Amino acid sequence: MKVLLANPRGFCAGVERAIEIVERALALHGAPIYVRHEVVHNKFVVDGLKAKGAIFVEEISAVPSGKVVIFSAHGVSKTVRQQASQIGAIIYDATCPLVAKVHKEVVRKQKQSHQVILIGHEGHPEVEGTLGQSDQSANIALVETIADVDKLTLDNKQLSYTTQTTLSVDDTQKIVNALKAKFPEIKAPKKEDICYATQNRQDAVKTLMQDSDVLLVLGSSNSSNSNRLREIAEKMHKNAHLIDGASEIQTSWLEGVNTVGVTAGASAPEILVQEVVDCLHDHGASEIIEVNGTKENVHFPIPEQLR
Ligand code: SF4
């Protein structure tokens, strides 16, 4: 059995920055510190930070006054920001700069009196944060599917769209096409909102699965970009499994398999990939090959107060 490792895979610049912010805040202020929502959607990472003294909460109301609060990489609404200020929290913002860019775009478009249409998954924290940049919910509409586009009725003729950063590139293009067909005047974002890391990891899986029989994706079930990687393999009619670690691999998945593809979502650390490689080695894998792919050298600085 052969193992092909996707490139690039695993941590993106936004995730590295978010984790570093939590670690540095812990070092500076001491435990406990509070993190609003899982700082990144990965069980291994979150469990590790919990062990160091981070407390993850869903609502600011669960944070005592005057404590350290960190906003997760997915970003937060204006209301959450206000709530944190009102309790006198020491705030560090781990919102990925590429999500913050989308927030700014929403605010800018609404200042121009545009109706914004957000393409994204209902209930995902990034989507809630982006919807929450609008002062009036009537000025921003969420669509998840082409059927949602069909149902849209809008009075405002000044329209713009924006997207969640971690969507399927191919599915999003279909929704954008439907929007353009229905509203030919609709304005696109200045620059693509789906982020470089999402795009590169999806391209890498498409390449990898041309030569692999099955795909293992390291990533937690609530990780949007990890789920999209699994779906790409499934659309290519290959079996694919989203796993939090090597212990979840089932022997039956490897029966009759010549080549296993392995990748990791943007929030899954490389150590988990190496544990999977070791496990596959124990299952008889004789060759481990790093597939060539796009080189990434994106880095986002952490807030000045934590440098
Ligand atoms: S996946 Fe993209 S948007 Fe999300 S944290 Fe990483 S770089 Fe930022």
Residues whose N, C-alpha, C, O or C-beta is under 5 A from the ligand:
A	BS01	SF4	C12 A13 G14 V15 A73 C96 L98 V99 T165 C195 A197 T198 A266
